[in-house]
Amino acid sequence: MRIARRTRSGSFRPDCLTAFTRHPGATAFAAAGTLIVATAIVNRLLASKAQRDNPPQGRFIDVEGVRLHYLERGRGKPLVLFHGNGSMIQDFHSSGLIDLATENYRVIVFDRPGFGHSSRPRDVVWTPDAQADLFKKALDQLGVSQAMVLGHSWGASVAVALAIKHPSFVQALVLASGYYFPAPRSDSAASMLSAVPVLGDVISYTISPLAGRMMWPTMLRKLFGPRPVPKKFADFPREMALRPSQMRAMAAEATMLISAAFSGSKAYGELKMPTIIIAGQRDRLIDIKQSVRLHGEVKQSKLRRIDGVGHMIHHSATADVMAAIDEAAAEAVLIHGREGPGVQ
């Protein structure tokens, strides 16, 4: 009996090798499936850890099935900030812009749907228009009847949509490093597969976080260049940005970038409120020509070019962005009066 057991045990490895040889396709499929599952589990665990390490610093508000995380600081005229694609509240916080603005304004910063601690329901296509309507309802709940609005990058598209759809609400606009007109974008094409239902989830939970970690230094150099990445950006929670859910939201917004610009560009002439357009002269992500062209479309706008600065202008030229906010506020006073509506 002992000899028989040894024979069966000793033959197990050859039998496996034989099976692998006879069915290479099935073997490769099983191995790939195992790797995908293992990678998804690891990424999920890392995402859970990131959320534990970076708990919400603000409050939550529920608006039509969306749980929005927002931060509110300071007193005075309401100032709403919208971050760019792939980012979150901590982007504005680490830049120092929130601290500067709270000296004179009631600053309200949202995690846009799918970013930070805000949810992103799948039954809505989160275009700039859809997000504008969502934030208008959220601000109504917060008792804000009028506000100044600043948007950075993709957030600038949301700010413009809010101003077009709800012109009486937006007293003044500050648009930083925005993309306003359709033009070829390699990042939009690269994100298409990640935005496809089901397949996009698989990619976002497996490949995207790993690729994001590998490309993080290169991406930061592109975002901040030609300036070096400032030390203050170390406070930005990288692991929160690399969670599968946020990578999925980022891919969706990158994919709709061109179509959103095409749709929004038809109505820029309707903007009548004071508008300050600010952009880095050496932006490596979005050509400053986008801002120059918008300035030509919006008659009452002013363009502020910042030399030697790239896409992350609120980090590299924080004082200039703050000056643009104050300039927009001063022009709003001329129109609405110093004690104009803002808080109910």
C-alpha positions, 0 to 999 in steps of 0.5 A: 500500500505504501508503494502504491501511494508513492507511485500516485503522488510521484506521478502528480507532477508529470500528469500536470505537465501533460495536461498543460502540454495538451491544453495550453490555451486553457492553461494560459486562460486559467493563469491569466484569470488567476492573475487578474483576480489576484491583482484586483484583490490587491488593488481593492485592499490598497484602495481601502487602506487609502480611504482609511489613511485619508478620511473625509475632512469635510461634510457630506450632502445628498443630492438626487442619489449622489453623495457629495463630499465638500469642504467649507471654510471662511466667511464672506462672498461665496467662492466655489472651487471645481478641481480637474480630472483625476484630482480632489479637494486636497489639490486645492488644499495642498496648493495653499489657495484655500487658505489664501481665499478664506481670508476674504471669502466663504470658500466651498470646495467639492469632490466632483462625482467619482473623485475623493469621497464623492460617489458617481452613480452609473445611471448618469453620464457626468458631462459638464452640464450634468455636473453643473445641474448637480452642483447648483442643487447642492449649493441651493441646499447650502443656502447659496443663491449667488457665488463666484466660481473658479474651475481648474482644467476639467473643472473649468468646463463645469464652471462654464456650464454652470455659468451658461445654464444658471447665469443669474447664479454665477456672479463672476468666473475664474477659469484656470488652465481650461480646455474649451475647444475640440482638438485632438487629444492622445489621452482621450483616445488612450482612455476609451477602453477604460471607459467601456462598461465591464471592460473598463471595470476590469482595466480600472481594477487591474491594469490602471492602478499599476500603470498609474503608479509606474507613470506617476513621476512622469505625469507630475513632470508633465503637469507641473513642468517647466517648474519642478513639483513643489514640496507642498504637493507632497500632501496630495494623497496619491493612493486616493487618486490611484483607487480603481473607482477614481481611475474609472471616473478619470477615464470617463472624463478623459474620453468625453473631453473632446465631445464636451468641448464641442458641445460647450463651445457653441454657447460661450458667447452667452457668458455675460458675467465678469470672466478672468481667464488665467493660464500658464504660458508653458502648459504642457497638457493643454495649449494656452491657445485654448485660453486665448481663443476663449478670450476672443469668444467672451467679450467681457473677459480678461486674459492673464498669461503667466510666464514660465508656468505649466498646467498646475497654475494654482500650485506654481503661481498661487498668488496670481490665481488669488489675484485673479479671484480678487479681480473678478470679485472687484468687477462683480461688485461693480455690477452687483454691489458690495452687499449683493446676494450670496447667502440666504 
